[in-house]
């Protein structure tokens, strides 16, 4: 939450007009602010409506996600993944988001039953976050990455796709790529 939000206001907003945009409006969180991309031809009144709509949509989505991803939400998600793919055998003592994990997506300490997920995962597709969480749950049962560990993950339907997604995200992060390209 930004200082503006803490005071009851809305988060900072940046509007980007693009002459290539004809009808679509998009909004993303970027560095603590909302960036709204709109067609260059829109009127000031349209811009105000679009910004209001997109800010409301993104803040509601963020608030919903925060509730789902809080300690209780992560625990419920882990329990469901463990039941579905690991026969309910992985039971973490705690799961939490951590901001200081910059070279790994997640980590587990089997002796303590703890799992930590990088906050860099937040905003990624659910199936990617589920893969990382399942990967760490599997480490509670098997410490290494050998055949037994791989067998624990084999039932996850988007395993290859999630690994590829994370490889791409890592590649982009190492090169400072932000996903913003030729727009606006």
N, C-alpha and C positions, 0 to 999 in steps of 0.2 A: 504494500500500500504506500503510495506516495504521500508527502506532506500535504498536498492539496486534497487528496482523498481523506486523510485523517481529519482535516478541518471540515469535512462534509461536502467538499467540492468534487469535481470530476478529475481524473488523471490528466496530465498534460497531453495535448493532442496536436499532431502535425498533419496538415492537409497537403497532399501532393496531387496536383492536377496534371493530367496527361492528355496530350492531343491525340494519342493513339487509342485511348479508351473512349468507347462510344456509349456503352450502356452499363457496364459493370462497375460496381463499387466494391472495394475490399478494405479490410482493416486488419492490422496485426499489432501485437505488442512488440515494441522494440526499445531496448534500453530504458525501461520504465515508463514509456509513453506509448500512446496509441497513434499509429500512423494510418491515416485514412487516405486511400487512393481513389480519386474520382475523375470523371471525364472533364476535360478543360472547358467544354461548352456549357457546363451547368451554371445556373444562376446562383446568386448569393443565398437566396431562400432555399433552393434545393440543397446547396452545400450544408446549410444549418440543419436541415432535416436529416440528410445522410449522416452527418457527423453525430447527431443526437441518437439516431437509430443504431449506428455501428458501435458507439461508445456503450450504449445500454446493452447491446448484444455481447460485446467482449467482456465487459465487467461482470455480467450475469454468468457467462460461461466460466470466467476465472473463479468466481465465488463458488459456483457449483463444483468445479474441479478441486478447489481447495478443501471443500467438505468431503469429497470422495477420497482425496489423497491425504487427508489428515491421518493421524495414527490409527484411528478406528477404521477408516476407509482402506488404508493400506493393509491392515491386518485381515479384513474381510476379503479383500482381493487376493491376498496370499493364501488364505485358507481355501478359497474356491479353486485357485490354480493347483494347490497341493492335492486337493481331493480329485480334481479332474485328471491330472497328469501324473501324479506321484502316489496315488492310492491313499492320500491323506497322511503320509508318513512324515513329511517335512512340517515341523511346527516351530516357527521362529518365536523366540522370547520377545523380540522387539524388531520393528522395521521403522526406519525413519529416512527422511530426505536430508542430505547433507550438501552444503554449498562448496565445501573445500575438496571435493573429489573431482579433479580436473583431467586425470589421465585414465580413469576407469568409469564405466557406466554404473557399476554396482560393486559391492564387496560383501562378503559374508565371513563371520567368525564362527565356525562350527562349534568350537568349545563353549562359546557363550550363547549360541543360537541367535546371534544378531545379524541383521541385514541392513546395509546402508545403500541408498540409491542416490546417485548424483542428481542435483536439482537441474542439471543440463538436460535431463530426460523430460522434464516438465514441458508440455506442449507438443511432444512427439505423439504419433498415433498410439492409441491404446494397445494395439497388438505388438508394438515395439516395446513399450513399457512392460507389458505382460511377459514378453520373452525375457527381458533382463531380470524381472522378478522371479520367473521360473528358473532361470539360470542360477540365481543366488539361492533359491530354495533347494535346488539339486545339490549345491555345495554343502548344505547342511547334512546331506546323506552321503555324499562322496566328495572328498576334498579336492582331488585332482581333476584333470580334464581327459582322463583315459576312456577306454571303451565303456566301462560301467557308467561313467558320468554321461557320456554321449547317448547311451541307451535310455537314460532317464529323460532326456530332452527329445528323443526321437518322435514322440507322439504329438509334439506341438505342430499344428498344421502350417504355420507361417514361419517355421524355423529358418529356412534358407533366406526368405525374403527379409526377415527381421535382421539377420546377420548382415545382409547386403546393405540394408538401410543404415545400420550403425557404422558400417565401413565407410559409406558415403558421407555420413555426418562427421566422422573422424577426419576424413580426407579434407573436407571443406574447412573444418575448424583449424587444422594444422596450417592451412594456407590463408586463413583470415577471410574466407569467403562467407558472405552473409545471406546469399540468396536474392539480394536485390540486384536486378540487372535491367538495363536499358528501359526502365519504366520511369516516366515522369519527368 
